[in-house]
């Protein structure tokens, strides 16, 4: 574990890294292939989780017979279609080509 003497010998950090010692972001990781794949997978999972959440909320809203609930259902279905299209485009452009390139090598 780092003591006060070890921290004193290092140069001072700036910005948010100074507030959270030990939680510094490795910028070279995000530019590597693993970092790019992690970012793509997280973006894809964000779309899938948004689809699930909006579907559940939309169908829960439609159980009420008033007009605002119907509008919430329609708006939720529109958002689900937008997120589904986004997930499809992410998968098709960023995830699928890497899988097919690995088969040819």
N, C-alpha and C positions, 0 to 999 in steps of 0.2 A: 504494500500500500504506500502511496506517496505521502510523505510527510511535508511539513512546512519547509524543511531545508531543500527538498527536491524541487518544490514549486519556485523557490527563490532563485534557483540557478537557471530556470528557463526564461525566455523572453516573455513579456506580458502579452496576453491575447487581447484582441479587440472585438467589439460588437457583442453579438449574442453568445459567442463561444466563451467570453470572459465570465458570463453569468452562470454557465453550465459547464464546469470543468469535467472532462471525461466524456462529454457528449459531442465532440467535434465531428463535423461532417467531412467525410473523405470525398473530395470533389473528383478525384480520379476514378473512383468506383462508378459514379454515375455516367462517366464517359466511356467506361469499358463495356464489353458485350454483355456481361452479366447484369450490369446496372441498367442498360437499355432494355434488356428482356424483363427485368424486374419492374421497371416503369410501365412497360407495355402490359404486363400481366396485371398490375395493380389498376391500370386504367380500364382494362377489360372487366375485372372484377367489380370495379365501381359501377360500370354500366349494368352488369347483371344484378347486383344488389339493389340498384335504383329501380330496375324493372320489377323485382319481387316486391319491394316496399310500395311502389305506386299501384301495383295490381291489388295488393291486400287492402290498401287504403281506399282505392276506388270502389272495390266491391263492398267494403264496409260502409262507404258513404251512400251507396245506392239502396241500402236497406231502408233508409228514411224516405218517405214519399214526397217530401217537399221539393220545390224547384231548385233550390241551391244544392241539394244533394245530387240531383241529376246533372247539374252543371259541373260539380266536382268530379263526378264519374266520367263525364266526357273529357274534361281537362286531364284527368289521370290517364285515360286511355290514349290521348294524344301524346302525353309525355312518355308513356310506355313505348309507343311506336317510335318516338324520336330516340330514346335510349336503345331500343332494339336495333335500329338502323346504325347508330353509333357503334354498338358492340359488333355488329356485322362488319362494318368498315374497318374497325380496329383488327378484328380477327383476319379478315381477308388481306389487308395490306401489310400488317406487321407480324402476325403470328404464323399464318399459313405459308408464306414464302420461305421462312427459315426451316420449317419442317420438310418441305420438298427439296430444299438445297442439301440437306443432310442425307437424303436418300440417294442423290446422284454421286456423292463422294465415296 
